[in-house]
Amino acid sequence: MAVVAAQFLGALADNALLITAIGLLAGRHAAEWATPALRLFFYLSFVLTAAFAGAVADAFPKGRVLLATNLVKLGGCALLLAQLHPLAAYALVGLGAAAHSPARYGILPELLPAEGLVAANAWIEVATVLSILLGVALGSWLLVRPAWQALGIIGCCYLLAVLCTCAIPKGRAANRLALDDPRGLLSAFGRSLTTLWRDAEGQIALAVTSLFWAAAAVLQFVVLRWAQERLGLTLAQAALLQIAVALGMAGGAVAAARWIRLGQALAMLPVGICMGLLLVAMNWVGSVWLAVVLLTAVGAMAGLFVIPMNALLQHRGQQLMHPGQSIAVQNFNENLASLVLLGVYGGLVWAQAPIGGVILAFGVLVAGVMLLIVLRHRNSAAPFPGAAGAAVESSTLEVALQSTPG
């Protein structure tokens, strides 16, 4: 339970901190491009550490890695309180999150017997979903509070996560020599990257999940700007609209886990095209309730098609390499794609492109790339040995929902 509690509190603070950092940038009258740059700096941390994050989790006891990474994130919050620029402070939080992820996933098999892993993962998923929803709500509520009060409350959440982490058994290092050959780690990572991109099914899944997470990263900021300019909402109210997307993703992910088999994963690709076209429809929405319905539908479509793609990627990764290597490659590509698309969005904001044009370009890009993927791979999909009857794992629910740090 200590792992679950630490995950809930840490992810709650992560999500609230993002909303608060956006508010701090607004209070500084920062340029509009600085808002997407928050996420850009965060994803940059993941990209730069992709080849080494797993090795860090193996070189030290994972319980201590979780403790250290929560302290790093607490330090980022403290630096914000000390009025360090939000971009620099949030980059530090990103470093903590990048090292935290492999340790969190890797510690469960060390603490529990095999028969207890499904239940433990389910609890962590529930905690993460709740933390995303409540974290966005908390961040929105804190926007109308003084900065010192908001950061103090978020810091207390991080501190409670640290205390919960202290209750996790220390364990032992899986491989104390894991960091002794950095060049070897880079070479192994490069081989894994090439292997997955050259695999027919892995290439499809990696391209789709990378596009999805890049789109999710940009959508977060598009919704904030769109809600303020078109719907007349405050920043705090606009942030709450993200809950509609998260709830829709939860519903779509549950539906995918319940009814879609791994062998049917490629058949879900057209849903991604529909999602892109639905994004364009944001330009004709003028009421809050219609916006909630539209964003919930977008989230549901996202969950419905990205869950099978994620399961397919896990399946191919497990067949081609060690699971940890597959996760590292996936994280690298998804975060790199997010960096690129956020950079493009930041450029459009800097150029003062109207939000209607941004939404149109964004939706057409998503639908167009998905259409190209469908056309390119229409005849290349082969049945997966033993996968036709395998259900898409519901344990990917958490992954599908993490469009915010945690």
N, C-alpha and C positions, 0 to 999 in steps of 0.2 A: 504493500500500500504506500510505502514511502516514495517509491519510484513514480507511482501514479499521481500522488499529491504534488511532488516536485515538478512533474511535467505540467500539471494543470496550472499551478501558480506561476511557473516560469513563462509558459505560453500566454497566459492571461496578461502578464506584465509586458511581454513582447508586443502583443497586439495593441494594448492601451498606449504603449510608448510611441508606436508609429503615429497614431492619431495625435498624440500630444506634441510630437516633434513637428508635425505639419502645422499645428497651431502656433508653435514657437517661431517657425519660419514666417508665418503670416504676421506675427507680432513684430518681427524684425523688418517687415516690409521687404523681404527678400524677393529676388526676381522669380517669376513664375516657374522657370525651369528648375529652380532649386527643389521644388516639391518632388518631381519624379527622380531627381538626383539622390534623394534619400534612399530610395530603393536601389538605385544604380550602385551606390557605394556599398550597400548591404550585399547585393549579388556579387560584386567584385570580390568580396571576402571569400565567398564560396568558390569562385572560379580559381582564385590564386592558391587556395589551400586544397583543391580537389584531390590532388595526388597524395597528400600527406595526412588528411584528417583521419582516415581509417587507421593509419600507422600510429598516430598519436593515441588513439583509443586502445591499440594493442600494446603499446610500449609501456603504459602505466596502468595501474588498477583503474577499471572503468568508473568505480564509485568516486575516486579522487578526480578523474577527468570531469565528471558531471559537476562535482563541487567547484572545481576551478573555473569551468565555463560559466556557471551561474554567477560566480564572483566577478568574472570579466564583464558580464552583462550588467551586473549591479554597478560596476565601475563606470560603464558607459552612461548609466542613468545619473550617477553622481556628478560626472563631468558636465552633463546637461544642466544640472542644478547649479554648478559652478560657472554657468554661462559660456561654456565652450560652444563653438559653432555646432548646431545640430548635425550637420553632415559628417563632421569628424567623430562626434560622439556616437552616432548611429553606425558608422563603419566599425567601431570597436565592438558594438553589440553584434554586428554581423560576424566578426571573427569568433566571438563566443558561441554563436549559434552554429557556425560551420563545424567547429570541433565537438559540439554537443551532440549533434545528430547521430553519428556512428556509435558513440559511446552509449547513447540511450537505447538504440536498437540492439547493441551487442551485449548489454548487461543482463538482459532477461534470461538467456540460456544458462548464464552462470549462477543465477539465483534460484531457478525453478527447474523441476523435472520436465521432461518433454511433454507429458500429458497436461501440464499446467500452462503451457505457453499460449495456447489459443485464448484461454480466459484472460490471461494477463494482457495480451495484445488488445483484446476487446475493451478492457478497462482503460487502457491508455488511449485508444481511439475515442471512446466516449469522453474522456477528460479533455482531449485535444479539441474535439468539436465544440464542447461547452466553452472551453477557454477562448476559442476564436469568436464565438457569438458574444460572450460576456465581455471579452476584452475590447471589442469594437464599441459595445455599449458603454463600458467604463471610460474608454478614451473620449467618447463623445460627451459624456457627462462632465469629465474633467476639463474640457475645453473652456467652460465658463467659470472655472476656478482659477485662482492665482497660480502662476507657474510653480512656485515653491511648494504649494499644497499638492498640486497634481503630481509632480515628480516625487514628492515625499510619499504619497500613497503608492505609486508604482514601485518606488524603492522598497517599501515595506513588503510588497508582493515578492520582489526578488529575494529579499532577506528571508522571508518565510520559505521560499524555495530552497535557499541555501541550507536552512535548518533541517528541512525534510531530507535533503541530500546527505546531510551528516548522519542520518539514521540508516542510510543504505550501507550494507556490509562492504568493507573496503575491497575484498577480493584480492586477486593477484594479477599481475601483468600477463597477458597471453603470450607476448613475445617482446622481451625487453630490448632485443636488438632490432626491432622493427624500423627504427629511425637511423640506424647506423650507416645505411647506404642510400642517401637521398637520390643519387644519380640512378641507382637501380630502381627506386620507386617510380621515378619519372619514366624510365624505359618501360617498366611493366604497365604503367598507366597508358602510355602511348600504344603499346601492343593491344591492350584491352579495348581502347578507343577504336583502333583500326578494325579489330575483329568484329565488334558489334555493328559498325557502320557497313561492313562488307556482307553481313548476313542479311538475306532478303527480308525476313520477317522482323528482325531486330532493327533494320534500317527504317521500315515503315513506322514501327512503334516509337522509335527514338525521334524521328522527325515530327510525329504527331504530338508526342508529349512535350517536346521542346517548344513547338508552336503554341501549344495550349498554355504552358506556364508563362511564356513570354506575353501572350495575349492577356492572361489573368493579371500579370504585373501592371500592364498598361491600363487595363479596364478599371482597376482600383482608382487610378487618378482621373481617368476620363469621367467616371461616375461622379466623383467629387465636384469636378468643374462643371459638368453638365447639370447636375442637380442645383448648383448655385446660380448658374446663368439662365437656365431654361425654366426651372421649377421655382426659383426664388427662395431656396432653402438656405439656412445658415450652414457653416461648415460642420457644426455638431449634428445638425439634422441630416445633412448629406451623408455623413459618415455612417449613420444608422441604415441607410439604404443598402450598404454592403451586406447587412445581415440577410436581406432578401436573397442575394446571390448565394450566400453560404447555405441557407436553408434549402434552396433549390438544388444545390450541389449535393447536399446530404440526401435528399429524396432521390435524385438521379443515381447516386452511388449505391444506395440501398436497392433500388430497382435493378441495377446492373448486377449486383452481387446475387440477387435472388433469381433472375431469369435469364441472364446471358452466360453462355458457356464459352470457354476459352477458344474453342474452334469456331465460334461465331464472331470473334473480335473484329476481324477485318470487315465484316458486314455492317459494322456500326460507323464506318468512316463517313458516309453521307450525312450523318447527324451533325458532324463538324461543319459541313457546308451550310446546313440549315441554321446553325448557331451564328455563323458569320453574317448571314442575311438578316437574322433577327436583330443583330446589333445595329444594323443600318436603320431599323425601324425606330430606334431611340429618337431620331430626328423629328418624328411626328407625334411624340408623346408630350402632353402638356399638363397632365395631372399626376399628383403623387401616387394615388392608388393604382392608376394604370402603369406607372413606373415600377411599382412594387410587383405587379403581375408580370410585366415584361422581364424584369431582372430575375425574378424567380424562375421563369421559363428558360432564360439564358443559362442560369445556374444548373437547372435540371438537365438540359441538353449537354452541358459540359460534363457533369457527373456521369451521364449515361454513356458517353463515348470515350472519356479519358480513362475510366476504370478498366474496361477491357484492354485498352492500349497499354496501360500500366502493367496489367497482369501478363499480357503477351511479352512485354519487355522483360519482366521478371523471369518468365518461363525460358526465354531464349538466353538470357544472361546466365541462368543456372546451368543450362546445357553447355554453354561455351566457355565459362570461366567461373572463378569463385564469386559467390554472391556479393561479397564486399567490393570486389572490383567492378562488378556490374552497377552497383549503387553509385560508386564514385564516378563512373562514366556518365550515368544518367544525370546525376547532380551537376556535373560539369557542363554538359550540353544544354540542359534546361536553364541553368543560371546564365550561361553565355548568351543564349538566345534572348533571355530576359534583358540582359545588359544592352544588347544591340537594339531591341525594339524600344526599350526605355530611352536609349540615346536618340533614336529617331523621333520619338514623341517629344522629348525635351527640345530637340531642334525645331519641331513644329510650334511648340509653345514659345520658344525664343523668337521665332519669326512671326509671332502673333497670328497664327492661323486660326480662323474661327472654329468654334467647337463643332459646328455642323459639318464642316469639311473634314475635320479630324475623325469624327465618328464614321462618316462615309468611307474615308480611306481605310480606316481600321477594320470595319466590317467587310469591305471588299477584299482586303488583304487576307483576312482569315479564310473567307469563303473561297477565294481564288487559289490560295496555297493548298487548301484541303482538296479542291477539285483536281489540281495537278497531281497530288499524291494518289487520289483515287484512279485517275487515268493512267498514271505511270505504272501502278502496281495492280491494275485490274486483273491481269492474267498471270501474275507472278506468285500469287498466294498458293502455298501447298498445305495439305493437311498436316497437322502436328501429330506425331506419333503419340498415341495414348492421351491426347488432349481433347478429343471430341466430346467426351463425357465429363470433362472436368469443369466444375463451376468456377466462375471468376471469384477469387477470394475476397471476402468482405473485409479482410485486414487491410486492403488498400483504401478503405474509406478515409482513413486519416490522411493518407498521402494526397488524395484528391481534394481535400478540404484545405490544405495548407497553402493558401495563397497569401498568407501573412506569416511573418517569421515565427518560429517556435521550435 
